[in-house]
Amino acid sequence: MPPLIALIAGFAMLGVFVLLGRSNRRVACYGFIAAWLALCVAHFSYATRVAAFGFQQELAVHAGVFGLPALLALILAGMFHRRQPPSS
């Protein structure tokens, strides 16, 4: 899968998680991070094997493609946490 398509798919998946988790968007963001990073473990093992053959750019691309959506989800989770009214 080309990196740009994987990156767009990650952001789309984050949007789906946030839309479906309307009651608690912060938990939805954390759920996305867990699902997204679990999905990426196999890809990172592939990228690491390819990097061992001298293609270090492949590892950097995979880190960016899989890291950016997770980083955005972490930032959004922090923003949603600040917006929540304090529970009484």
ABEGO torsion letter per residue (X at the ends): XBAAAAAAAAAAAAAAAAAAAAABAAAAAAAAAAAAAAAAAAAAAAAAAAAAAGBAAAAAAAAAAAAAAAAAAAAAAAAAAAABBBBX
